[in-house]
Amino acid sequence: MVRQILITWPIARINTSRADYDLMTFDVPHANPSTYQTSSYVYRKALIRKHQLHTTFLEYLAKSRHRGNQTILEEAAPKGWTVEIRFADELDEALVDELGELRVGLEGNEELEEMDRQ
């Protein structure tokens, strides 16, 4: 059962949506960013889950290669990068120094249509 509560603050004209993390929908807040507020906790939790999935996937592939097994997952999953930063400026430095391939990919995506991006 999806249960989502929408609270509207008439003075500030800001909408706040509350629901269980796994049941939240982001279509409306992303379509109207000036009238909706979303907690950064939600995005942080999503990034942590994505990182955990990526790490698990890499561990599985390493074990599979070690055993000499070939798996279709080697070609199916997109390439990912693990970046450990504490402050936003560290990301800029990392993109210049260590993550040149990622930076080139991000810059290339800016020129493409949204559906064609990698």
C-alpha positions as CSV (number, residue, x, y, z in Angstrom):
1,M,0.0,0.0,0.0
2,V,1.5,3.3,-1.1
3,R,0.9,6.0,1.5
4,Q,2.2,9.5,0.8
5,I,1.2,12.6,2.6
6,L,1.4,16.0,0.9
7,I,1.8,19.1,3.1
8,T,1.4,22.5,1.6
9,W,2.7,25.6,3.4
10,P,0.5,28.5,2.2
11,I,2.8,31.3,3.3
12,A,6.0,30.1,1.6
13,R,4.2,28.1,-1.1
14,I,6.4,25.1,-0.6
15,N,5.2,21.6,-0.7
16,T,6.7,18.8,1.4
17,S,6.0,15.2,0.7
18,R,6.4,12.5,3.4
19,A,6.4,8.7,2.8
20,D,8.4,5.6,3.4
21,Y,11.8,5.8,1.6
22,D,11.0,2.9,-0.7
23,L,7.6,4.2,-1.6
24,M,8.5,7.8,-2.5
25,T,8.0,9.1,-5.9
26,F,10.3,11.9,-7.3
27,D,8.4,12.7,-10.5
28,V,6.5,15.6,-9.1
29,P,9.3,17.2,-7.0
30,H,11.7,17.0,-9.9
31,A,9.1,18.5,-12.3
32,N,8.5,21.5,-9.9
33,P,11.8,22.1,-8.0
34,S,10.9,25.6,-7.0
35,T,7.7,24.5,-5.1
36,Y,8.9,21.2,-3.6
37,Q,11.6,20.5,-1.0
38,T,13.3,17.2,-0.7
39,S,15.6,16.2,2.1
40,S,19.2,15.6,1.2
41,Y,19.0,12.4,3.3
42,V,16.9,10.8,0.6
43,Y,19.6,11.4,-2.0
44,R,22.4,10.4,0.4
45,K,20.6,7.1,1.1
46,A,20.2,6.4,-2.6
47,L,23.9,7.0,-3.3
48,I,24.8,4.7,-0.4
49,R,22.6,2.0,-1.8
50,K,24.0,2.5,-5.3
51,H,27.5,2.3,-4.0
52,Q,26.8,-0.9,-2.1
53,L,25.2,-2.5,-5.2
54,H,28.2,-1.4,-7.3
55,T,30.7,-2.9,-4.8
56,T,28.8,-6.2,-4.6
57,F,28.7,-6.4,-8.3
58,L,32.5,-5.8,-8.6
59,E,33.1,-8.4,-5.9
60,Y,31.0,-11.0,-7.8
61,L,32.8,-10.3,-11.1
62,A,36.2,-10.6,-9.4
63,K,35.2,-14.0,-7.9
64,S,33.8,-15.1,-11.2
65,R,37.0,-14.2,-13.1
66,H,39.1,-15.9,-10.5
67,R,37.2,-19.1,-10.9
68,G,37.6,-18.9,-14.7
69,N,33.8,-18.5,-15.3
70,Q,32.5,-16.1,-17.9
71,T,29.3,-14.2,-17.1
72,I,27.1,-12.0,-19.2
73,L,27.2,-9.4,-16.4
74,E,30.6,-8.3,-17.4
75,E,29.2,-6.6,-20.5
76,A,25.7,-5.8,-19.1
77,A,26.6,-3.4,-16.3
78,P,27.6,0.2,-16.9
79,K,31.1,1.2,-15.8
80,G,31.2,2.9,-12.4
81,W,33.7,4.9,-10.4
82,T,34.1,5.0,-6.6
83,V,35.0,8.4,-5.3
84,E,35.6,9.2,-1.7
85,I,35.2,12.9,-0.9
86,R,34.4,14.9,2.2
87,F,33.8,18.3,0.6
88,A,32.4,19.4,-2.7
89,D,35.7,21.1,-3.8
90,E,37.4,17.7,-3.5
91,L,35.2,16.4,-6.3
92,D,36.5,19.2,-8.6
93,E,40.1,18.2,-7.8
94,A,39.4,14.5,-8.3
95,L,37.8,15.2,-11.7
96,V,40.9,17.0,-12.8
97,D,43.5,14.6,-11.3
98,E,42.2,11.1,-10.9
99,L,39.0,10.9,-12.9
100,G,39.9,12.2,-16.3
101,E,37.9,9.5,-18.1
102,L,34.8,10.3,-16.0
103,R,35.2,14.1,-16.7
104,V,35.4,13.5,-20.4
105,G,32.3,11.3,-20.3
106,L,30.3,13.9,-18.3
107,E,31.3,16.6,-20.7
108,G,30.3,14.5,-23.7
109,N,26.9,13.8,-22.1
110,E,26.2,17.6,-21.9
111,E,26.0,17.8,-25.7
112,L,23.7,14.8,-26.1
113,E,19.9,14.6,-25.8
114,E,18.7,13.2,-22.5
115,M,17.6,9.9,-23.9
116,D,21.1,9.3,-25.6
117,R,23.2,10.1,-22.5
118,Q,25.3,7.4,-20.9
